[in-house]
Amino acid sequence: MVVAVRIFGITIPGPTRKVEPAEKREMWSFPGGFGYAKPIGGPQPGLEQALCNSASYACIDVLVDHIAAAPWDAIRYFKNGKARREVYPAPQIITNPSGVVSLGVWKTQLAFAMVTDGNAFGRIVAWTSNAKPLQVEWVEPSAVTERKVVNGYPQVKIDNVVHRLYPNGDILHVPGRLIGASSPFAYSPLEYADKAIGTSLAAQSYTANWYSGGGHPSMGIKVAGLATAEQASQIKSSYLSMVRTGEPWVHGDGIEPENTALQSSPDQTAMEIVQQAGVMACQVWHVPPSWIYIAISGQNVTYANVTQADVAGLKDSVDPFYRRIEDVFSTCLIDQQVVRVNRDAVLKMDAPTRVDVQAKRLANKLMSVNEGREQEDEEPWPDPIYDEPGLPTVAPPAPSLMPTGESDTGVIPSDGGSNATH
């Protein structure tokens, strides 16, 4: 079946979709219902359609980039949760979780699946001695052909093999933003935004065709009487052949070319629709239009600086994905340890603003001195008191030029003299 959109009297063909045979469903098998089995199989036409649309592509790209850019930390809580300390060295599941791709690519794969499909599924290929995931390789969402709950256990089908989700199986599942009340699987933005993306594509295609054709007919040809569609087509083909080759134009009686070209002004309505389609894409992917450089006339939301705009976008557009990541990957660590996404690393503050924010957070005991030093890429102070939230009452340690036993080249001296280590 070819999905088409009709706009401005012109039919814009869409991607060819495979028509699946109709299936009878019980009430509980509808989307969002308990035990719903999502009928996905083969390539996703919705994903290809979204990536062909410039606004949707930009929204997906900027969201994935923001989600993947943030570093993850493992935090251990102690003293009945009143104190916290970063786990060092960090667990492998957040520092080297793949044996195939780098950490940055692995995070990008995770973010892309969460943004487009609404769900990320990963095979747990290595385990720790206490049965916690050690390495995970992400599965292409289109390969997950069945997602449902059976006897209280969420499960998926991959390559016609049923797998249960962790912790009862070997598939790690990270849901995206919108999750139904009775299903562990999130909704796919592509599935529910199909019409909005299709309209945007149609407007984009229409405008491209308009300007590639010069925005107006080249000239008019007057035919005496009422010409049939076949006759009009033959006359047009004959004229175009004459224009291209320079040959004489031989035609019958009653055909007269008009000397004045039928010039018309560019269709501003089409451009407005293209812009509105971009805004619709931003609504689908829940990103600020400014992130993909769309200007909205009459917009009255202003920010004092770039940092405030970044905080607003982080809170509304990206933070829901961070919370899902923290919830899922915290279950992969041992007790009293959790995963925290370092949101501060994503914000791009100027130095005075950053120092002011750190000072206020220290005064209100919302961060520790060593957390602030880490943000500035400085070596932490060894006394555990600097890992506690707030400003310690003791004086800071005296500065030293370099760690004991290291030269300015980072190599321990070994010249056979008194500095040699035996």
C-alpha positions as CSV (number, residue, x, y, z in Angstrom):
1,M,0.0,0.0,0.0
2,V,1.3,3.5,-0.9
3,V,0.5,6.1,1.6
4,A,-0.1,9.5,0.0
5,V,-0.9,13.0,1.2
6,R,-3.0,15.4,-0.9
7,I,-2.0,19.1,-0.4
8,F,-2.8,22.2,-2.6
9,G,-4.5,19.9,-5.0
10,I,-1.3,17.8,-5.6
11,T,-1.0,14.2,-4.3
12,I,2.4,13.6,-2.7
13,P,3.2,9.9,-2.6
14,G,4.5,8.6,0.7
15,P,6.6,5.5,1.5
16,T,5.3,2.1,0.4
17,R,4.0,0.1,3.4
18,K,3.5,-3.5,3.7
19,V,-0.2,-4.3,4.4
20,E,-0.4,-6.9,7.2
21,P,-3.4,-9.2,7.3
22,A,-6.2,-8.1,9.7
23,E,-6.1,-9.7,13.0
24,K,-8.7,-10.2,15.7
25,R,-7.8,-8.7,19.0
26,E,-9.3,-9.1,22.4
27,M,-10.0,-5.9,24.4
28,W,-6.9,-6.3,26.5
29,S,-4.6,-6.6,23.4
30,F,-5.2,-3.0,22.3
31,P,-2.3,-0.5,22.6
32,G,-1.6,0.3,26.2
33,G,-3.7,-2.6,27.5
34,F,-2.3,-5.3,29.8
35,G,-0.5,-7.9,27.7
36,Y,-0.6,-5.8,24.5
37,A,1.6,-7.4,21.8
38,K,2.8,-4.7,19.5
39,P,2.6,-5.8,15.8
40,I,6.1,-4.7,14.7
41,G,8.1,-6.6,12.2
42,G,10.7,-5.7,9.6
43,P,11.9,-2.2,8.7
44,Q,10.1,0.7,10.3
45,P,8.5,2.9,7.6
46,G,7.8,5.5,10.3
47,L,11.4,5.9,11.2
48,E,12.6,6.3,7.6
49,Q,9.8,8.9,7.0
50,A,10.8,10.8,10.1
51,L,14.5,10.9,9.1
52,C,13.6,12.1,5.6
53,N,11.8,15.1,7.2
54,S,14.3,17.8,8.1
55,A,12.5,19.1,11.2
56,S,12.0,15.6,12.7
57,Y,15.6,14.6,11.8
58,A,16.9,17.7,13.6
59,C,14.7,17.1,16.7
60,I,15.8,13.4,16.9
61,D,19.5,14.4,16.4
62,V,19.5,17.1,19.1
63,L,17.7,15.0,21.6
64,V,20.0,12.0,21.1
65,D,23.0,14.2,21.3
66,H,21.9,15.7,24.6
67,I,21.0,12.4,26.2
68,A,24.2,10.7,25.1
69,A,26.5,13.6,26.1
70,A,25.8,13.4,29.8
71,P,28.3,11.3,31.9
72,W,27.0,8.8,34.4
73,D,28.2,8.3,38.0
74,A,27.8,5.5,40.5
75,I,26.9,6.8,43.9
76,R,27.0,4.9,47.2
77,Y,24.8,6.0,50.0
78,F,25.7,5.3,53.7
79,K,24.9,6.6,57.2
80,N,21.3,5.6,56.5
81,G,21.2,7.7,53.3
82,K,22.5,10.9,55.0
83,A,25.9,10.7,53.2
84,R,26.9,9.8,49.7
85,R,30.2,9.2,48.0
86,E,31.1,8.5,44.4
87,V,32.0,4.9,43.7
88,Y,35.6,4.5,42.5
89,P,36.4,2.8,40.4
90,A,33.0,3.0,38.7
91,P,31.3,-0.3,37.8
92,Q,31.9,-1.6,34.3
93,I,28.3,-1.4,33.3
94,I,28.6,2.4,33.1
95,T,32.2,2.8,32.0
96,N,32.8,0.0,29.5
97,P,29.4,-1.7,28.9
98,S,30.0,-3.0,25.4
99,G,32.5,-5.3,23.8
100,V,31.6,-4.0,20.3
101,V,31.4,-0.2,20.3
102,S,32.8,2.7,22.3
103,L,31.0,4.1,25.3
104,G,29.9,7.2,23.4
105,V,28.4,5.1,20.5
106,W,26.8,2.8,23.0
107,K,25.0,5.7,24.7
108,T,24.0,7.1,21.3
109,Q,22.4,3.8,20.4
110,L,20.5,3.7,23.7
111,A,19.3,7.3,23.2
112,F,18.3,6.8,19.6
113,A,16.2,3.8,20.5
114,M,14.5,5.6,23.4
115,V,13.7,8.6,21.3
116,T,12.4,6.9,18.1
117,D,10.9,3.6,19.2
118,G,10.1,4.6,22.8
119,N,12.0,1.6,24.1
120,A,15.6,0.3,24.2
121,F,16.2,-3.4,24.4
122,G,19.7,-4.8,25.1
123,R,21.0,-8.3,25.3
124,I,22.9,-8.9,28.6
125,V,26.0,-10.7,27.2
126,A,28.1,-10.8,30.4
127,W,27.3,-11.0,34.1
128,T,29.0,-10.2,37.4
129,S,29.6,-12.8,40.0
130,N,26.5,-11.6,41.9
131,A,24.2,-12.0,38.8
132,K,24.2,-8.3,37.8
133,P,24.6,-7.1,34.2
134,L,28.2,-6.5,33.2
135,Q,27.9,-5.9,29.4
136,V,24.9,-5.1,27.3
137,E,24.6,-4.9,23.5
138,W,21.6,-3.0,22.1
139,V,19.1,-4.7,19.8
140,E,17.6,-3.0,16.8
141,P,14.0,-2.1,18.0
142,S,12.5,-3.4,14.7
143,A,13.9,-6.8,15.5
144,V,11.7,-7.0,18.6
145,T,8.6,-8.4,17.0
146,E,6.5,-9.0,20.1
147,R,6.2,-7.2,23.4
148,K,3.7,-8.4,26.0
149,V,3.3,-9.7,29.6
150,V,2.7,-13.4,30.2
151,N,1.8,-14.7,33.6
152,G,3.1,-11.5,35.2
153,Y,6.5,-11.5,33.4
154,P,7.3,-9.0,30.7
155,Q,8.7,-10.6,27.6
156,V,9.8,-9.9,24.1
157,K,10.4,-12.0,21.0
158,I,13.7,-11.5,19.1
159,D,14.5,-13.7,16.0
160,N,11.4,-15.8,16.9
161,V,12.9,-16.6,20.3
162,V,11.1,-15.4,23.5
163,H,13.2,-13.6,26.1
164,R,12.1,-12.3,29.5
165,L,13.2,-8.9,30.7
166,Y,15.8,-8.4,33.4
167,P,15.8,-9.2,36.3
168,N,13.9,-12.4,35.3
169,G,15.7,-12.7,31.9
170,D,18.6,-11.6,29.7
171,I,17.0,-8.5,28.1
172,L,17.6,-5.1,29.7
173,H,14.7,-2.8,28.9
174,V,14.9,1.0,29.1
175,P,11.5,2.7,28.4
176,G,11.2,6.2,26.9
177,R,8.8,9.0,27.9
178,L,5.2,7.9,27.6
179,I,4.2,4.6,29.3
180,G,0.7,3.3,29.5
181,A,-0.9,2.6,32.9
182,S,-1.0,-1.2,32.4
183,S,2.0,-2.0,30.3
184,P,5.8,-1.8,31.0
185,F,6.4,-0.8,27.4
186,A,6.5,2.8,26.3
187,Y,4.5,4.2,23.3
188,S,6.4,4.9,20.1
189,P,6.4,8.5,19.0
190,L,6.7,7.4,15.4
191,E,3.5,5.4,15.6
192,Y,1.3,8.2,17.0
193,A,3.0,11.1,15.1
194,D,2.7,9.5,11.7
195,K,0.2,12.0,10.3
196,A,2.0,15.0,11.6
197,I,5.3,13.9,10.1
198,G,3.6,13.0,6.8
199,T,2.0,16.4,6.6
200,S,5.4,18.0,7.2
201,L,7.0,15.8,4.5
202,A,4.2,16.8,2.1
203,A,4.7,20.5,2.7
204,Q,8.4,20.1,2.4
205,S,8.1,18.2,-0.9
206,Y,5.6,20.6,-2.3
207,T,7.8,23.6,-1.5
208,A,10.8,21.9,-3.1
209,N,8.9,21.2,-6.2
210,W,7.6,24.7,-6.4
211,Y,11.0,26.4,-6.3
212,S,12.7,23.8,-8.4
213,G,10.2,24.6,-11.1
214,G,10.9,28.4,-10.8
215,G,7.7,29.0,-8.9
216,H,5.6,29.6,-12.0
217,P,4.6,28.2,-15.4
218,S,7.1,29.1,-18.2
219,M,4.3,30.3,-20.6
220,G,0.8,29.6,-21.7
221,I,-0.5,28.0,-24.9
222,K,-3.9,28.9,-26.0
223,V,-6.0,26.2,-27.8
224,A,-9.1,27.0,-29.7
225,G,-12.0,25.1,-28.3
226,L,-11.8,22.6,-25.5
227,A,-8.7,20.3,-25.8
228,T,-8.9,16.8,-24.2
229,A,-6.3,15.8,-21.7
230,E,-4.5,13.6,-24.3
231,Q,-4.4,16.5,-26.8
232,A,-3.1,18.9,-24.2
233,S,-0.4,16.5,-23.2
234,Q,0.7,16.0,-26.9
235,I,0.8,19.7,-27.5
236,K,2.9,20.3,-24.4
237,S,5.3,17.5,-25.3
238,S,5.7,18.8,-28.8
239,Y,6.4,22.3,-27.6
240,L,9.0,21.2,-25.0
241,S,10.7,19.1,-27.6
242,M,11.0,22.2,-29.8
243,V,12.4,24.3,-27.0
244,R,15.1,21.7,-26.1
245,T,16.2,20.9,-29.7
246,G,15.6,24.2,-31.5
247,E,13.6,22.5,-34.2
248,P,10.6,24.2,-35.8
249,W,7.3,23.8,-33.9
250,V,4.7,22.3,-36.3
251,H,1.2,22.5,-34.9
252,G,-2.4,22.5,-36.1
253,D,-4.8,25.4,-36.5
254,G,-6.1,27.1,-33.4
255,I,-2.9,26.7,-31.2
256,E,-1.4,30.0,-30.2
257,P,1.6,30.5,-27.8
258,E,1.2,33.5,-25.5
259,N,4.0,36.0,-25.6
260,T,3.8,36.9,-21.9
261,A,5.0,34.3,-19.3
262,L,2.5,33.5,-16.6
263,Q,4.6,34.9,-13.8
264,S,3.2,34.4,-10.3
265,S,4.6,35.4,-6.9
266,P,6.1,32.6,-4.6
267,D,3.5,30.9,-2.6
268,Q,3.9,32.3,0.9
269,T,1.2,29.9,2.2
270,A,3.5,26.9,1.4
271,M,6.3,28.5,3.3
272,E,4.1,29.1,6.3
273,I,2.9,25.5,6.2
274,V,6.6,24.3,6.1
275,Q,7.3,26.4,9.2
276,Q,4.2,25.2,11.0
277,A,5.2,21.6,10.1
278,G,8.5,22.3,11.8
279,V,6.7,23.5,14.9
280,M,4.5,20.3,14.8
281,A,7.7,18.2,14.7
282,C,9.0,20.1,17.8
283,Q,5.6,19.3,19.5
284,V,6.0,15.6,18.6
285,W,9.6,15.3,19.9
286,H,9.0,17.8,22.8
287,V,12.0,20.0,22.0
288,P,12.1,23.9,22.0
289,P,11.9,25.3,18.4
290,S,15.1,27.3,19.1
291,W,17.0,24.0,19.4
292,I,16.4,23.4,15.7
293,Y,16.6,27.1,14.7
294,I,12.9,27.7,14.1
295,A,11.8,31.2,14.9
296,I,8.2,31.6,16.1
297,S,6.6,35.0,15.6
298,G,4.9,36.3,18.7
299,Q,6.7,34.0,21.0
300,N,6.9,35.8,24.4
301,V,9.0,33.3,26.4
302,T,12.4,34.9,27.0
303,Y,15.4,34.0,29.1
304,A,18.0,36.1,30.9
305,N,20.8,34.0,29.5
306,V,21.7,30.9,27.7
307,T,22.0,28.9,30.9
308,Q,18.3,29.5,31.8
309,A,17.2,28.4,28.4
310,D,19.4,25.3,28.7
311,V,17.9,24.5,32.1
312,A,14.4,24.8,30.8
313,G,15.1,22.5,27.9
314,L,17.0,20.1,30.1
315,K,14.0,19.9,32.5
316,D,11.2,19.6,30.0
317,S,12.8,17.7,27.1
318,V,15.8,15.6,28.3
319,D,15.4,15.0,32.0
320,P,12.6,12.3,31.6
321,F,15.0,10.2,29.6
322,Y,17.7,10.7,32.3
323,R,15.3,9.5,35.0
324,R,14.4,6.3,33.1
325,I,18.2,5.6,32.6
326,E,18.8,6.1,36.4
327,D,15.9,3.9,37.4
328,V,16.9,1.0,35.2
329,F,20.7,1.0,35.6
330,S,20.5,1.5,39.3
331,T,19.0,-2.0,39.4
332,C,22.2,-3.3,37.7
333,L,24.4,-2.2,40.7
334,I,24.8,-3.8,44.1
335,D,22.7,-2.6,47.1
336,Q,23.2,1.0,48.3
337,Q,24.6,2.0,45.0
338,V,22.7,4.0,42.3
339,V,23.4,5.5,38.9
340,R,23.1,9.3,38.6
341,V,23.3,11.2,35.3
342,N,25.6,14.2,35.7
343,R,23.2,16.9,34.5
344,D,25.6,19.7,35.3
345,A,28.0,18.4,32.7
346,V,25.4,19.1,30.0
347,L,24.8,22.7,31.0
348,K,27.2,25.2,29.4
349,M,27.5,28.0,31.9
350,D,30.1,30.8,31.7
351,A,32.7,30.9,34.5
352,P,31.1,33.6,36.8
353,T,27.7,32.0,36.6
354,R,29.2,28.5,37.3
355,V,31.1,29.7,40.4
356,D,28.0,31.6,41.7
357,V,25.9,28.4,41.3
358,Q,28.5,26.3,43.0
359,A,28.8,28.7,45.9
360,K,25.0,28.7,46.4
361,R,24.8,24.9,46.2
362,L,27.6,24.6,48.8
363,A,26.0,27.1,51.1
364,N,22.7,25.1,51.0
365,K,24.5,21.8,51.3
366,L,23.4,20.6,47.9
367,M,26.9,19.5,46.8
368,S,30.3,18.8,48.2
369,V,33.6,20.6,47.7
370,N,35.0,17.6,45.7
371,E,32.0,17.6,43.4
372,G,32.7,21.2,42.6
373,R,36.3,20.5,42.1
374,E,35.4,17.7,39.7
375,Q,33.2,20.0,37.7
376,E,36.3,22.2,37.3
377,D,38.4,19.2,36.3
378,E,40.5,19.6,39.5
379,E,42.0,16.9,41.7
380,P,39.8,16.0,44.7
381,W,41.1,16.7,48.2
382,P,41.8,13.4,50.0
383,D,40.1,14.2,53.4
384,P,36.6,12.5,53.4
385,I,35.1,15.6,54.9
386,Y,35.3,17.2,51.4
387,D,33.0,14.5,50.1
388,E,30.2,15.7,52.5
389,P,27.6,18.2,51.3
390,G,28.3,21.8,52.3
391,L,31.3,23.8,53.3
392,P,33.5,22.2,55.9
393,T,34.6,24.3,59.0
394,V,38.2,23.1,58.7
395,A,40.7,25.0,56.7
396,P,41.4,23.6,53.2
397,P,44.7,21.6,52.7
398,A,47.8,23.5,51.7
399,P,48.4,23.5,47.9
400,S,51.2,21.3,46.6
401,L,52.9,21.6,43.3
402,M,52.4,18.0,42.3
403,P,51.6,14.6,43.9
404,T,54.4,13.1,45.9
405,G,56.8,11.0,43.9
406,E,55.8,12.3,40.4
407,S,57.8,14.5,38.1
408,D,56.3,17.1,35.8
409,T,56.3,14.5,33.1
410,G,54.1,12.2,35.1
411,V,56.9,9.6,35.4
412,I,58.3,8.4,38.7
413,P,62.1,9.2,38.7
414,S,64.3,6.2,38.5
415,D,67.9,7.3,38.0
416,G,69.5,4.7,40.3
417,G,69.9,7.4,43.0
418,S,68.1,8.0,46.3
419,N,64.8,8.6,44.4
420,A,64.7,5.1,42.9
421,T,62.0,2.8,44.2
422,H,63.1,-0.7,45.1
